[in-house]
Amino acid sequence: MQLFARLMPQEVRFFDLFNQHAALVLKGGAAIANLMQNYSDEQGRAARIAEIGELEHAADRVTRDTINMLHKTFVTPFDRDDVHRLISRMDDVLDLIQDAAESLVLYDIKTLPAEASHLADLVKICCERVEAAVKQLNSMQNAASILMVCQDIDSLESDADRVMRSAVSKLFREERDVHQLIKLQAVYELLETATDKCQDVANVIEGVVLENG
């Protein structure tokens, strides 16, 4: 059965869907960084939050298309569970980006410390690395390059964890408004968790490369 499967043409459209989703993750990372950097611009703030929501909805559609095709396709580019995990983990990244953006409105946060922008920049870079890894997945000749990108994501996630711990420590030392402290800590945690999700994507990709490279 395995030999028969190898002889059948694989459904290359999976890679198109992976790339579509990764491009949306890339845009989401750029949008959250832009939002945090220009937070004082109230009109622009609302537009950027709306943009992130639209990106997340578009990514949901790509995720649904991928899973629907997975159910209808006999031969997949790599293990079916890995296909499902890859698209789902990428979707998680945009979900967290949207959660971070919408929390700013829900918590009625008026101003943001520099640490929020720093974390958002790390989210953006992680998203760039995710897109760079995903677009190379169509050929295992790119295995070495893909694994290097995955290592970059691991390092960036560690950086984000350190930045968040430092930012929370600063909040507890300097923020006198308890409500503001709780709100900002929640935002920091959402941003850091977005980098965790990028690392989850990297782990799935790394597994695919090691099994198929």
Secondary structure, 3 states (H helix, E strand, C coil): CHHHHHHCCCCCHHHHHHHHHHHHHHHHHHHHHHHHHCCCCHHHHHHHHHHHHHHHHHHHHHHHHHHHHHHHCCCCCCCHHHHHHHHHHHHHHHHHHHHHHHHHHHCCCCCCCHHHHHHHHHHHHHHHHHHHHHCCCCCHHHHHHHHHHHHHHHHHHHHHHHHHHHHHHHHHHHCCCHHHHHHHHHHHHHHHHHHHHHHHHHHHHHHHHHHHC
